[in-house]
Amino acid sequence: ADLGEEALEEGFFIAFIKFEIKMKEIDRARVLFKYGLDSIPKVRAKKMLNNDNSIVDKHGLVNKDMIGFGNSSNSLSLSINENNAEYISKLSSFYTMFEKMYGSSSSIDEIVVNKRRKYYEEQIRENPMNYDTWFDYINMEEDCLRNIYSISENINSLKSNVKNNKLGKGSGIVKLHYSESLISNIRDLYERSIINIPQIEEKKYWTRYIYLWINYAVFEESMTENLDIADQVYSKALEIVPHKIFTFSKLWILYSQFLLRRKDLTKARSILGKSIGLNPQEKVFQAYIEFELQLGNLDRCRTLYEKSIECFPESSSAWIKYAEFEDTLEEKERSRGILSAGVEQVLDMPEKLWKTWINLELKNKDFEKVRLLYKRLLEKTKHIRVWTSYAKFEEETSNYVYCRKIYRQAYEYFKANSLNKERAEIVFTWLDFEKSLYQLFQETRGEEAFAEGDLKDNMENVRQVEKLVPIKVKKRRTVQGKDANEKLGELASREIEGEGMKSEVQDVEEYYDYVFNDDSNQPKSLK
């Protein structure tokens, strides 16, 4: 490096390395190989980039103006890759032969990595929009960097050890140089990858691309500890996304968390607020609320919950989270008010909101309110799960008489509406209840229950419900499901075969149904 960039030529390195091998200085030859393989491509690329200062800024990041839907940036990166491969081909081949003769297992691994680098470069040259190739390439380079340092080490501590001469002679300097070279290579790969912007403005085509930016920012923060560049990466990524068409909640949230780690609360709030203003997302609202909750700003949390409900009035989860927030603050009436307003909306999953409200009242042990809620819910829907849940509640509160009454009401409703499947299910659940109640009385009260006649009454209840148990039978019904042309074709084929037009344009299918003893005029089952 002291001889200047002009000396960084393959012929110079090869001659120098041959001299060191002749002098049996194998370690020095290996250092020259690594330095040459790292430095020659960087110097060539740097010369090409310096011809146009508008490509990169002072921090080494690609200017946003150079990132567009044109092909100029892509062709530039490809030309650099092709030149790099041409310049290092002879030196790389020489290095492979050298390691086979003098290398260890680690050096052989390095040769394998170099071959993978060539493979990835070829794949990228063929299709720079293949983001999976970029991910694999970058992950390989990052793994190489992790292998240099253990988890407990970092670059700053290594520099300190080198300065205090705690490492072996010359080894720390080589290791430090090699790690810094890898960091530079990884950064270059990220810069080359993010130039390839998707040309279709649909979110599914952008997802993998945005993760390149996210990984880039995480790399700068965690592996290089360059927080300023990480901040710029997040910022530029947000500038590129067409937020009016779609957005990425994860990107906004990760950026805000990064700013929170930097203790820049004002900017973190600004980023989350900007996200809500451009394209509100429930995940961003929740992240913002958790952010303010950690800081103890309860009034801000309420404001955000109200804004969330205003933006997503149909979201059951938005109402539920607001109600649960007030409940954790022991604001029972506010929580009930929120749930009461929520159940009047047209929701995506209303059953979840009702369940939350019922569980809230159960937690407060306000059983009368629970009964009122079940009655209100049955006015809106007669789903079997509502009936069984209501009956289970009464059973758990030892209100066995009312529990039996609920089962009877549910049975009569399903019978009146000819819902045989639900009717059968409620009978089986009812029978399980009567049997468990008989067993409970027998185990807990024994002779006392027998003397008082409770066991006899319970056994009679079991017999009465057993009479309602249906028989499962196979039946036939007419179906009009097939297309008319298809049916006519079938009829025509039957006529040709001599069957004639005996069948109408109808089909018959077999199905299973339930026959109840308390029903009349039941159709016969198949024999």
C-alpha positions in Angstrom: 0.0 0.0 0.0 3.0 2.3 0.6 4.0 2.0 -3.1 0.7 3.6 -4.2 -2.2 2.3 -6.2 -0.1 2.0 -9.3 1.8 -1.0 -7.7 -1.5 -2.9 -7.1 -1.1 -5.0 -10.3 -1.3 -8.8 -10.6 2.2 -9.1 -12.0 3.6 -7.2 -9.1 1.8 -9.4 -6.5 2.6 -12.7 -8.3 6.3 -11.8 -8.5 6.4 -10.7 -4.9 4.6 -13.9 -3.7 7.0 -16.2 -5.7 9.9 -14.4 -4.0 8.5 -15.0 -0.5 7.8 -18.7 -1.3 11.3 -19.1 -2.6 12.5 -17.6 0.7 10.2 -20.1 2.5 8.2 -17.3 4.0 4.8 -19.0 3.6 2.9 -16.8 6.1 4.1 -13.6 4.4 3.1 -15.1 1.0 -0.4 -15.8 2.4 -0.7 -12.2 3.7 0.2 -10.9 0.3 -2.3 -13.2 -1.4 -5.1 -11.9 0.9 -4.1 -8.3 0.6 -3.9 -8.6 -3.2 -7.2 -10.3 -3.6 -8.9 -7.7 -1.4 -7.2 -4.6 -2.7 -7.1 -5.0 -6.5 -10.9 -5.1 -7.1 -11.4 -2.3 -4.6 -8.9 -0.1 -6.3 -10.3 -0.8 -9.8 -13.9 -0.1 -8.6 -12.8 3.1 -6.8 -11.2 4.4 -10.0 -14.4 3.8 -11.9 -16.6 5.4 -9.3 -14.3 8.4 -9.0 -15.0 9.2 -12.6 -18.5 10.2 -11.5 -18.7 11.8 -8.1 -22.5 11.8 -8.1 -22.7 8.1 -7.6 -21.8 8.0 -3.9 -22.0 10.5 -1.1 -19.4 11.3 1.5 -20.5 8.3 3.6 -20.1 5.8 0.8 -23.9 5.4 0.3 -25.4 5.5 -3.1 -27.1 8.8 -3.8 -30.9 8.5 -4.0 -30.9 10.4 -7.3 -28.9 7.5 -8.8 -31.5 5.0 -7.6 -34.2 4.8 -10.2 -36.0 2.6 -12.6 -33.4 3.2 -15.3 -30.7 0.7 -16.2 -27.6 3.0 -15.9 -26.9 2.1 -12.2 -27.3 -1.5 -12.9 -25.1 -1.5 -15.9 -22.4 0.3 -13.8 -22.4 -2.3 -11.1 -22.3 -5.1 -13.7 -19.3 -3.5 -15.5 -17.5 -3.2 -12.2 -18.1 -6.9 -11.4 -16.9 -8.0 -14.8 -13.7 -5.9 -14.5 -13.1 -7.3 -11.0 -13.3 -10.9 -12.2 -10.9 -10.2 -15.1 -8.3 -8.5 -12.8 -8.2 -11.2 -10.1 -8.5 -14.3 -12.2 -4.7 -15.1 -12.4 -4.0 -14.2 -8.8 -7.0 -16.3 -7.6 -5.9 -19.4 -9.5 -2.4 -19.0 -8.1 -3.8 -18.7 -4.6 -5.8 -21.9 -5.0 -2.7 -23.8 -6.1 -0.7 -22.3 -3.2 -3.3 -23.3 -0.5 -3.5 -26.8 -1.8 0.3 -27.1 -1.3 0.8 -25.2 1.9 -2.7 -24.5 3.4 -4.6 -25.8 6.4 -8.3 -26.7 6.7 -9.2 -23.1 7.3 -7.4 -21.9 4.2 -9.1 -24.6 2.2 -12.4 -23.3 3.5 -11.4 -19.9 2.3 -10.9 -21.3 -1.2 -14.4 -22.7 -1.1 -15.7 -19.3 -0.1 -13.9 -17.7 -3.0 -15.4 -20.2 -5.4 -18.8 -19.4 -4.0 -18.1 -15.7 -4.5 -17.5 -16.3 -8.2 -20.6 -18.3 -8.5 -22.8 -15.6 -6.9 -21.2 -12.9 -9.1 -22.1 -15.0 -12.2 -25.7 -15.4 -10.9 -26.0 -11.7 -10.2 -24.6 -10.8 -13.6 -27.3 -12.9 -15.2 -30.2 -11.6 -13.1 -29.5 -8.7 -10.7 -33.1 -8.7 -9.6 -32.8 -12.1 -8.0 -32.8 -10.9 -4.4 -32.4 -14.4 -3.0 -29.0 -14.6 -4.6 -28.1 -11.3 -3.0 -29.2 -12.6 0.4 -27.2 -15.8 0.0 -24.1 -13.8 -1.1 -24.3 -11.3 1.7 -25.0 -14.0 4.3 -21.9 -15.9 3.3 -19.8 -12.8 3.6 -21.3 -12.0 7.0 -20.6 -15.5 8.2 -17.0 -15.1 7.2 -16.9 -11.9 9.3 -18.5 -13.7 12.3 -15.9 -16.5 12.0 -13.1 -13.9 12.5 -14.6 -12.6 15.8 -16.3 -14.6 18.5 -19.6 -13.4 19.8 -18.0 -11.7 22.8 -15.5 -9.8 20.7 -16.0 -6.7 18.6 -13.8 -4.6 16.3 -13.1 -2.0 18.9 -11.7 -4.5 21.5 -9.5 -6.0 18.7 -8.1 -2.6 17.9 -7.3 -2.1 21.6 -5.5 -5.4 21.8 -3.4 -4.7 18.8 -2.5 -1.3 20.2 -1.4 -2.9 23.6 0.5 -5.7 21.8 -1.6 -8.4 23.4 -1.9 -10.4 20.2 0.9 -12.4 18.5 3.4 -10.7 16.4 1.8 -9.4 13.2 -1.3 -11.7 13.6 -3.6 -9.0 15.1 -2.7 -6.5 12.3 -3.5 -9.0 9.6 -6.7 -10.1 11.3 -7.8 -6.5 11.8 -7.0 -5.6 8.2 -8.9 -8.7 6.9 -12.0 -7.9 9.0 -12.1 -4.3 7.9 -11.7 -5.5 4.3 -14.6 -7.9 4.7 -16.8 -5.1 6.2 -16.0 -2.9 3.2 -16.9 -5.8 0.8 -20.2 -6.5 2.6 -21.1 -2.8 2.5 -20.3 -2.7 -1.2 -22.6 -5.8 -1.7 -25.5 -4.1 0.1 -25.0 -0.9 -2.0 -25.0 -2.9 -5.2 -28.1 -4.9 -4.2 -30.3 -1.9 -3.2 -29.8 -0.3 -6.6 -32.0 -3.0 -8.1 -35.4 -1.5 -7.3 -38.5 -3.5 -8.3 -40.1 -2.2 -11.4 -43.7 -3.2 -10.5 -45.3 -1.1 -7.7 -47.0 -4.1 -5.9 -46.1 -5.0 -2.4 -45.4 -8.7 -3.0 -42.6 -7.7 -5.4 -41.1 -5.3 -2.9 -41.0 -7.4 0.3 -37.7 -9.2 -0.4 -36.1 -5.9 -1.6 -37.0 -4.0 1.5 -35.4 -6.7 3.7 -32.2 -5.9 1.9 -32.4 -2.4 3.3 -33.4 -3.7 6.8 -30.5 -6.2 6.8 -28.2 -3.4 5.7 -29.2 -1.2 8.6 -28.9 -4.0 11.1 -25.5 -4.9 9.8 -24.3 -1.3 10.2 -25.7 -1.0 13.7 -24.7 -4.4 15.1 -21.6 -5.5 13.3 -19.9 -2.2 12.4 -21.5 -0.1 15.1 -21.7 2.8 12.5 -25.0 4.3 13.8 -24.9 7.3 11.5 -24.9 5.1 8.3 -27.6 2.9 9.8 -29.7 5.9 10.3 -29.2 7.0 6.7 -30.0 3.5 5.5 -33.4 3.5 7.3 -34.1 7.1 6.1 -33.3 6.3 2.4 -35.3 3.1 2.5 -38.4 5.0 3.6 -37.9 7.6 0.9 -37.9 4.9 -1.8 -41.2 3.1 -0.7 -44.3 4.4 -2.5 -46.3 4.8 0.8 -49.5 6.1 -0.9 -49.8 2.7 -2.7 -48.4 0.4 0.1 -46.1 0.6 3.0 -44.1 -1.7 5.3 -45.0 -1.5 9.0 -41.9 -3.4 9.9 -39.6 -0.8 8.4 -41.2 2.0 10.3 -41.2 0.1 13.6 -37.6 -1.0 13.3 -36.5 2.5 12.5 -38.4 3.9 15.5 -36.8 1.2 17.8 -33.4 2.1 16.4 -34.0 5.7 17.3 -35.2 4.7 20.7 -31.9 2.8 21.3 -30.1 6.0 20.3 -32.3 7.9 22.9 -33.7 10.1 20.2 -37.3 10.1 21.4 -38.4 13.2 19.4 -37.4 11.7 16.1 -38.8 8.3 17.0 -42.2 9.9 17.7 -41.9 11.8 14.4 -41.3 8.7 12.4 -44.2 6.8 13.9 -46.5 9.8 13.5 -45.4 10.2 9.9 -46.2 6.5 9.2 -49.7 7.0 10.6 -50.2 10.1 8.5 -49.0 8.6 5.3 -50.6 5.1 5.5 -52.0 4.1 8.9 -51.3 0.5 9.9 -52.5 -1.4 13.0 -49.1 -2.7 13.8 -47.6 0.8 13.7 -50.3 2.0 16.1 -49.5 -0.9 18.5 -45.8 -0.2 18.3 -46.4 3.5 19.0 -48.7 2.7 21.9 -46.1 0.3 23.4 -43.5 3.0 23.0 -45.5 5.6 24.9 -46.6 3.0 27.5 -42.9 2.3 28.3 -42.5 6.0 28.9 -45.6 6.1 31.1 -47.5 8.5 28.9 -51.0 7.1 29.5 -52.9 10.0 28.0 -50.9 9.7 24.7 -51.8 6.0 24.7 -55.5 6.8 25.0 -55.2 9.3 22.2 -53.5 6.7 20.0 -56.1 4.0 20.8 -58.9 6.4 19.8 -57.1 7.3 16.6 -56.6 3.6 15.9 -60.4 2.9 16.3 -61.1 6.0 14.1 -58.9 4.5 11.4 -60.0 0.9 11.8 -63.6 0.9 13.2 -64.2 -2.6 11.9 -61.2 -4.1 13.6 -62.2 -6.2 16.7 -58.5 -6.3 17.9 -58.4 -2.5 18.0 -61.4 -2.3 20.3 -60.2 -5.3 22.4 -56.8 -3.8 23.0 -58.2 -0.5 24.0 -60.6 -2.1 26.5 -57.8 -4.3 27.9 -55.6 -1.3 28.3 -58.3 0.5 30.4 -58.9 -2.7 32.4 -55.2 -3.0 33.3 -55.6 0.5 34.7 -58.6 -0.6 36.8 -60.8 1.7 34.7 -63.7 -0.8 34.7 -66.4 1.5 33.5 -64.3 3.0 30.7 -63.5 -0.6 29.6 -67.2 -1.5 29.6 -68.0 1.6 27.7 -65.5 0.8 25.0 -66.7 -2.8 24.6 -70.3 -1.6 24.6 -69.6 0.8 21.7 -67.6 -1.8 19.9 -70.3 -4.5 19.7 -72.5 -2.0 18.0 -70.1 -1.7 15.1 -69.8 -3.9 12.0 -66.8 -5.9 13.0 -64.5 -8.4 11.2 -64.6 -10.8 14.2 -67.5 -9.8 16.5 -67.3 -13.1 18.4 -63.9 -12.1 19.8 -65.2 -8.8 21.2 -68.1 -10.5 22.9 -65.8 -13.2 24.3 -63.5 -10.5 25.7 -66.4 -8.6 27.3 -67.8 -11.8 28.9 -64.3 -12.8 30.2 -63.9 -9.3 31.6 -67.1 -9.6 33.6 -66.2 -13.2 34.7 -62.9 -11.9 36.0 -64.8 -9.2 38.0 -67.2 -12.0 39.2 -70.2 -10.0 38.1 -72.3 -13.0 37.1 -75.5 -11.0 36.5 -73.8 -8.9 33.9 -72.5 -12.1 32.3 -76.0 -13.4 32.0 -77.2 -10.2 30.5 -74.4 -10.3 27.9 -75.3 -13.9 26.9 -78.9 -12.9 26.5 -77.9 -9.9 24.3 -75.7 -12.1 22.3 -78.4 -14.6 21.7 -80.6 -11.8 20.3 -77.9 -11.3 17.7 -77.0 -14.9 16.9 -78.3 -18.3 17.7 -75.0 -20.1 17.0 -74.6 -23.4 18.9 -71.3 -22.2 20.4 -73.2 -19.4 22.2 -75.8 -21.8 23.6 -73.2 -24.2 24.9 -71.0 -21.5 26.3 -74.0 -20.0 28.1 -74.9 -23.4 29.5 -71.3 -24.1 30.6 -71.3 -20.8 32.5 -74.4 -21.7 34.4 -73.0 -25.2 35.1 -69.7 -23.7 36.5 -71.7 -21.3 38.8 -73.7 -24.4 40.0 -77.0 -23.0 38.6 -78.0 -26.5 37.3 -81.7 -25.7 36.9 -81.1 -22.8 34.6 -78.4 -24.7 32.8 -80.9 -27.4 32.0 -83.3 -24.7 30.8 -80.8 -23.3 28.4 -80.2 -26.7 26.9 -84.0 -27.2 26.5 -84.3 -23.7 24.8 -81.5 -24.5 22.4 -82.9 -27.9 21.5 -86.4 -26.4 20.8 -84.8 -23.6 18.6 -82.8 -26.1 16.5 -85.8 -28.4 16.2 -88.1 -25.5 15.0 -85.5 -24.5 12.4 -84.8 -28.1 11.2 -81.1 -27.8 12.1 -80.6 -31.4 12.8 -76.8 -31.4 13.0 -76.8 -28.6 15.7 -79.8 -30.3 17.4 -77.9 -33.6 17.7 -74.8 -31.8 19.0 -76.8 -30.0 21.7 -78.4 -33.3 22.8 -75.1 -35.0 23.2 -73.7 -32.0 25.2 -76.8 -31.9 27.3 -76.6 -35.7 28.0 -72.9 -35.3 29.1 -74.0 -32.6 31.5 -76.8 -34.7 33.1 -74.5 -37.7 33.5 -71.7 -35.6 35.0 -74.2 -34.1 37.4 -75.5 -37.5 38.5 -71.9 -38.7 39.1 -71.1 -35.5 41.0 -74.1 -36.0 43.4 -73.2 -39.6 43.8 -69.6 -38.9 44.8 -70.1 -35.9 47.0 -73.5 -36.5 48.7 -73.9 -40.3 48.4 -76.7 -41.7 50.7 -77.9 -38.2 51.6 -78.6 -37.4 47.9 -80.3 -40.8 47.5 -82.5 -40.2 50.6 -83.5 -36.8 49.5 -84.4 -38.1 46.0 -81.9 -36.0 44.1 -80.1 -39.0 42.6 -83.4 -40.4 41.5 -84.4 -37.1 39.9 -81.0 -36.8 38.2 -81.3 -40.4 36.8 -84.7 -39.5 35.5 -83.3 -36.5 33.8 -80.6 -38.7 32.2 -83.3 -41.0 30.9 -85.4 -38.2 29.5 -82.4 -36.8 27.5 -81.4 -40.2 26.3 -84.8 -40.5 24.7 -83.9 -37.4 22.6 -80.6 -39.0 21.3 -81.0 -39.3 17.5 -80.1 -42.2 15.2 -77.7 -41.5 12.4 -79.1 -42.6 9.0 -78.2 -42.4 5.4 -80.6 -40.5 3.1 -81.0 -39.4 -0.5 -81.7 -35.9 -1.9 -82.0 -34.3 -5.3 -79.2 -31.9 -6.3 -79.3 -29.3 -9.1 -75.5 -28.8 -9.0 -74.4 -29.8 -12.5 -74.3 -27.6 -15.5 -77.3 -27.9 -17.8 -75.2 -28.7 -20.8 -73.3 -31.4 -19.0 -76.6 -33.0 -17.9 -78.0 -32.9 -21.4 -74.8 -34.6 -22.6 -75.2 -37.3 -20.1 -78.9 -37.8 -21.1 -78.0 -38.0 -24.8 -75.3 -40.6 -24.1 -77.8 -42.7 -22.2 -80.2 -42.6 -25.1 -77.5 -43.7 -27.5 -76.7 -46.6 -25.2 -80.3 -47.7 -25.2 -81.3 -46.4 -21.8 -83.6 -43.8 -23.1 -84.5 -40.5 -21.5 -85.7 -42.1 -18.3 -83.9 -39.7 -16.0 -84.7 -36.1 -15.6 -82.1 -33.3 -15.5 -81.5 -33.9 -11.8 -78.9 -35.8 -9.7 -79.4 -37.7 -6.5 -76.7 -37.8 -3.8 -76.5 -39.7 -0.5 -75.9 -38.0 2.8 -76.1 -38.6 6.5 -78.8 -37.1 8.7 -80.3 -37.6 12.2 -83.7 -39.1 13.0 -85.2 -37.9 16.3 -87.8 -39.9 18.2 -89.9 -36.8 18.9 -90.3 -36.0 15.2 -93.1 -37.3 13.0 -93.1 -38.1 9.3 -89.4 -39.0 9.1 -88.3 -40.3 5.7 -87.1 -43.9 5.7 -83.4 -44.6 5.6 -81.7 -46.7 3.0 -81.5 -50.4 3.7 
